Amino acid sequence: MTTLRSQWSSGDSTIGAWLSIPSAVSAELAARTGFDYVCLDNQHGALDYQVSIAMIQAVLLGGSRPVVRTPWNEPGIIAKFLDAGAEAIIVPMVNT
């Protein structure tokens, strides 16, 4: 499986699912439906770090790529999600 970065660098389009409900079952189901990535929205919705770890694992098990939108631009939080297995990070609240 190619990485999202290589797909985007090649100009390829990708289609993803966006999840804000804290459920590893939903994450695996979305991953198994054929999306290129599954984004876990930690900015809005009911997700937190602990449930996101289980959801990242479920996305990987389902054969897709986990992407995480962090609550805000905080390097420590971003690093933790990357360490947990996120392939990409969406950082909100960036003004410059």
C-alpha positions as CSV (number, residue, x, y, z in Angstrom):
1,M,0.0,0.0,0.0
2,T,1.4,3.4,-0.9
3,T,1.4,6.2,1.6
4,L,-1.0,9.2,1.5
5,R,2.0,11.5,1.0
6,S,3.1,9.7,-2.1
7,Q,-0.4,9.7,-3.5
8,W,-0.8,13.4,-2.9
9,S,2.7,14.1,-4.3
10,S,1.7,12.3,-7.4
11,G,-1.5,14.4,-7.7
12,D,-3.7,11.5,-7.0
13,S,-7.1,12.1,-5.4
14,T,-8.0,10.3,-2.2
15,I,-11.4,9.8,-0.5
16,G,-11.7,9.5,3.3
17,A,-14.2,9.0,6.0
18,W,-14.6,11.4,8.9
19,L,-15.4,10.0,12.4
20,S,-16.3,11.9,15.6
21,I,-18.1,9.1,17.4
22,P,-15.8,7.2,19.9
23,S,-16.1,3.7,18.5
24,A,-13.4,1.3,17.3
25,V,-16.1,-0.8,15.6
26,S,-17.2,2.2,13.5
27,A,-13.5,3.0,12.7
28,E,-12.9,-0.6,11.5
29,L,-16.1,-0.6,9.5
30,A,-15.2,2.7,7.8
31,A,-11.7,1.3,7.0
32,R,-13.1,-1.9,5.5
33,T,-15.4,0.0,3.1
34,G,-12.5,1.0,0.9
35,F,-11.8,4.6,1.9
36,D,-8.2,5.7,1.3
37,Y,-8.1,7.1,4.9
38,V,-10.2,7.4,8.0
39,C,-9.9,10.7,9.9
40,L,-10.5,10.7,13.6
41,D,-11.7,14.1,14.7
42,N,-10.3,15.0,18.1
43,Q,-11.1,18.7,17.7
44,H,-14.9,18.3,17.5
45,G,-16.9,15.4,18.8
46,A,-16.4,13.0,21.7
47,L,-13.0,11.5,20.9
48,D,-10.1,11.6,23.3
49,Y,-6.5,10.2,23.1
50,Q,-7.3,6.8,24.7
51,V,-10.2,6.0,22.4
52,S,-8.3,7.3,19.5
53,I,-5.5,4.7,20.1
54,A,-8.1,1.9,19.8
55,M,-9.6,3.5,16.7
56,I,-6.2,3.9,15.0
57,Q,-5.6,0.2,15.6
58,A,-9.0,-0.6,14.2
59,V,-8.4,1.5,11.1
60,L,-5.1,-0.3,10.4
61,L,-6.8,-3.6,11.0
62,G,-9.5,-2.7,8.5
63,G,-6.9,-2.0,5.9
64,S,-7.0,1.8,5.7
65,R,-4.8,4.7,6.9
66,P,-5.5,6.6,10.1
67,V,-5.5,10.4,10.0
68,V,-6.1,12.4,13.1
69,R,-7.3,16.0,13.5
70,T,-5.8,17.2,16.7
71,P,-7.7,19.5,19.2
72,W,-5.2,22.4,18.5
73,N,-1.7,23.1,17.4
74,E,0.2,21.5,20.3
75,P,3.4,19.6,19.4
76,G,3.2,17.2,22.3
77,I,-0.3,16.1,21.3
78,I,0.7,15.8,17.7
79,A,3.7,13.6,18.6
80,K,1.5,11.3,20.7
81,F,-0.9,10.7,17.8
82,L,2.0,10.0,15.4
83,D,3.5,7.6,18.0
84,A,0.1,5.9,18.2
85,G,0.2,5.2,14.4
86,A,-1.5,8.1,12.7
87,E,-0.2,8.4,9.1
88,A,-1.2,12.1,8.8
89,I,-2.2,14.9,11.1
90,I,-4.6,17.7,10.4
91,V,-3.8,20.7,12.7
92,P,-6.5,23.2,13.3
93,M,-6.1,26.7,14.7
94,V,-3.0,27.6,12.5
95,N,-3.1,31.2,11.7
96,T,0.2,31.8,10.0
